[in-house]
Amino acid sequence: MLDFVTWTANPDLIHSFITIRWYGLMFAIGFLIGYNVVARIFKHEGAPEKWLGTLLLWTMAGTIIGARLGHVFFYEWDLYSNNPIHILYIWEGGLASHGGAIGVIVGVLCFSWITAKKNPIWTFDRLVIPVALVGGLIRLGNLMNHEIYGHVTDLPWAFRFITNIHAWQNGAEPVFSAPSHPTQLYEAGCYFALFALLMWMYWRKNAETRPGLIFGVFLIGIFLPRLLIEFVKNNQVEWEADMMLNMGQILSIPFIIAGICLIIYSLSRPKVHIDFPDKFAPDSTHVKRKK
């Protein structure tokens, strides 16, 4: 008899006069680590320290607003169009990673044009490194929430998730799913590996001297696994059942194509020389020169 994993984690880390959920904690940890990674990169290149807080605000706002609106427009427009006030009820769940990606892109464009006065590719090449880590942590949050898991399988690492999670938290007996693919772990593993690859590309291979290369690898490394893993993941909404490719896969394809184009573009252009003073710039002038 196969020994499947019976997953009984509580989505709430703390539940008393305040509630702290694992999902929110993973978000917070990701942003904290991401802030420090970008701070190290900015200091390494001599970018102004004051840019960090502004970039963090644009990124957080873009992620949360984009992910929420992505879920509303891509998956449940019929529901929210009839109850628009519920768009604000973010605590009820409903975030879409593709919407979050679009939100981050908009945030980076605003930061690059308004604050840094730089080509947005410069910002993307640095920001996406910790974003890969955040993506993996968010998938661990999904695991703690017993959500977005995969099809039924007899593989020995299959998980049995609680399907009546809210009732169980209120004292009901748990009702478990059939053994299913833990697709949250599949995606988290891919994203953590991508984070390690991007860190290696930046710190060991100076890939930032080819603008767009890191960003292109990131887009493929995030959205190609997403496209493939969707084949064993349950659909998020019922109307996806009759689709050859579900909404998550369809939305992943443009990002993958963009990543391929960016890599080709970056490798066809001459390298850009960057001075590395290893300290924050005293003003908003970023020290950078071409050969």
TIFIDREN-136480 format. One record per residue (C-alpha): x, y, z. Coordinates in pm, whole numbers, plus 50000, padded with zeros to 5 digits. Layout:
BEGIN
XYZ
...
***
This chain:
BEGIN
500005000050000
501375034149901
502095058150186
500755091350063
501325124150248
498275134950446
498645172750463
497085187850776
498905221250799
496805249850933
496765280250700
496845302451010
500165305951189
498505326151466
494765328151526
493695347951830
492885385051858
494945388551541
495325363551259
498615357951081
498395334650784
501285315350639
500465329450295
500845365350412
503985356450605
505545341350291
504765373650106
506365394350383
509475372450404
509845373750027
509675411750017
512095414750311
514685392050150
514065407849811
514665442449954
518025431550092
519055414649768
518255445649564
519975467649826
523135446949788
522955450149409
522345487749422
525245492649661
527465470849442
526735492949142
526605526149324
522915533049271
521305557949515
520065542049837
516915563449832
515725544449524
515195513049732
512145524349924
510495538749614
511085507049415
509735485849702
506515506049715
505975504249338
506675466849340
504415458649634
501565479649496
501965464749149
502085429149282
499035431149506
496825452749284
497855434448967
497365399849117
493915409149246
492735425348924
494245396748724
492065372048912
489025394448867
489425399648492
491035366648386
489065341948596
485875355048762
484745386348582
481105374948580
481125372348960
482895405049035
481135425448766
477905418948954
479505425849295
482285451349228
482705459949595
483995424449649
487045432949441
488305450249756
487745419049971
491245406149910
491225386550237
488685362850083
491365350649840
491705353549467
495115364049335
496475356048988
500225353848934
499965366148574
498115396948695
500825401848956
503475399748682
501685426348479
501345447948790
505075445148863
505845454848503
503685486048537
505335494248871
508835490448727
507965512448430
506735539548666
509835536748886
512205536948589
510625566748414
509675587848717
512385580548975
515445564448818
515165580748474
516595548648328
515745522848067
513295499148241
515435469548133
518065481348383
515525478448664
514055445448545
517455428648525
518025435748893
514545433049039
513565399548889
516335381649076
514515382749414
511105381149243
511915344849153
512435337949524
509165355349613
507345333549359
508635302049527
507635314349873
504135323149752
503715287749623
504655274949970
501885297650099
499495280749854
500625247249994
499785258750347
496375270050219
495605235850067
494945252549728
495895250549358
497015214549380
497025189749094
495245160048944
494775126949120
497875105149102
499275073249254
502825086649273
504395080249616
504865117549686
501175125649629
499465147549891
495965144050036
494715179550099
491885191150323
489015201850098
486795217550367
489565238950510
487375266750656
484955242450821
487895222350957
489365254051110
486025258951285
486005224251438
484595201351166
486185168251077
488585171450783
487535159050440
490565148950236
491095149649862
492225119249671
496045116649649
497045145249418
500075161549261
501565187249503
501955211949217
502705239849463
505975221949544
506725215849177
506465253049103
508255263649422
511195240949338
511455255648987
511345291349117
513945285549390
516245269749131
515675299748904
516575323349190
519855304749240
520565306048865
519905343548842
522085350749147
524865330448984
524425348948654
524665382948825
527355377149085
529545351748903
529015357848532
528315395548524
525225388948312
524005424248389
526535436848132
524175422747868
520975442647929
517865421047907
519605387447951
518685382248316
515135394448255
514755371347955
515985340848148
513615350148430
510575351548202
511305317348056
512245302748395
508975314248553
506435308948279
507705277748098
507455256448418
504055272348482
502855262548134
504065226648174
502915221248533
499415233348441
498955200448255
498775182348591
497135210348790
493415213748855
491715242048670
491045273048879
487545278448738
485025254548583
484845271048241
488485261048173
487485224248153
486755224547780
489885244147683
492875227847513
495125251147714
493785267148030
493945304248105
497205301348299
498885284548002
497505309147748
498725338447957
502175322447997
502895320047623
503435357547556
505845359747851
507855330047721
508065345447374
509135378547525
511845360547722
513215343647411
513255376947224
515055394147511
517755367547526
518355369147151
518445407147165
520835408547461
523295383547313
523335401746979
524325434947138
527785445147269
528365442947642
527865474047855
530695482548093
529605490948447
531715506148723
531245487849054
532145512249336
530535489049597
528905518049776
525705537849741
525995568549521
525955601549713
523265615049481
520885603049210
523645599848949
524355563848864
527975559048762
527985540348436
529975542948115
530245524647789
533505513847632
***
